[in-house]
Amino acid sequence: MSDSDEDYDDDDIDNVIDNSWDDIEEEEVKEIVIDPKIKALQLAFGYKLDIYHALMEVDDLRFSEINLSEQIELVDTLVMEYFNAGDFIIEQGGKSDAFYFILGCPGDESENEAEVEVVKKFDDGNVKTLTSLSRGHYFGEKTFVSRVEETRNASIRVSHDCEVAVRIGKVPDTEYSKWTHFRQFLLMKEVPLIRSLPRNEQLEMYSKLKREKFEDGDYIIKEGDVGNEFYIILNGEANVEDVKNGVLAQLREGHAFGEMALLSDEPRVASVVACGKCVCLCLEKDAFRAALSADKFNTIVTDMMEKRKLTRIKRDQMRKDSMVSRRSSLTSISGE
């Protein structure tokens, strides 16, 4: 026996073996343990898991905030379509009966290669590429948001430089009702008062939105009242009225009104009355102001007041022009 062997007794050797076995077990466990969340997603989505990941990249969809059962339902509404370089996905002038998500290139790791172009033909015959879109973008949603039947105002085609097929997730109009949360966010985002805000402030406001239901003839806002809420029509229609002139205009789904209540304590200048059943999204003044910094709020107020001033000037000028035209017509008649 060598001198080195005499340095160890049986207990020492057993300890070394036990510690080595513990290390091996720990490494093996690390290799075979699967994150429970990943396993749950694999079980829930199966071969559609990559579609789930693509939808997670759509900012306005906020897919991560939706519960798993609704995520599965939304993924199942998608109709998969595949297009090659130069193929048109939708064409200008066509019927608007679906909206679309760009889901990337199936089986290809470089998802950024999935690029499509927005192409528009103008009245003079010129055709121009307006912009490019890639994985995580959506298009064709205008009718989905407004609920007004319209024709496409531009074409979408796969870039001629795209070397692989592009996978598109189509949501047909028969499935629109399942995408309510997406539509609500897009409606809010299109409001001029909110459109220019940073995304974090838009999300904060969206979390504060409430739904309110109105019956036929109900006042949503009333002329002369000091307002505290701003509204977006989600479903239904409403009339804008004042005491002096009666019905001034009709509002439909997607229209917003009452925004001045968020910025000042001025009384309402007109009433808005529900025409039939009407559902609105409502944002209260305190929630709006809480989502903004003091500087941002002051900037919005200044911009809004300036726009109102320009609108009044334009309206007054139109009235003056109308009066001048009327006088000229009377003069011509009397001269004859």
Secondary structure, 3 states (H helix, E strand, C coil): CCCCHHHCCHHHHHHHHHHHHHHHHHHHHHHHCCCHHHHHHHHHHHHHHHHHHHHHCCHHHCHHHCCHHHHHHHHHHCEEEEECCCCEEECCCCECCEEEEEEECCCCCCHHHCEEEEEEECCCCCEEEEEEEECCCEECCHHHHHCCCCECCCEEEECCCCCCCEEEEEEEHHHHHHHHHHHHHHHHHCCHHHHCCCHHHHHHHHHHCEEEEECCCCEEECCCCECCEEEEEEEEEEEEEECCCEEEEEECCCCEECHHHHCCCCECCCEEEEEEEEEEEEEEHHHHHHCCCHHHHHHHHHHHHHHHHHHHHHHHHHHHHHHHHHHHHHHHHHHC
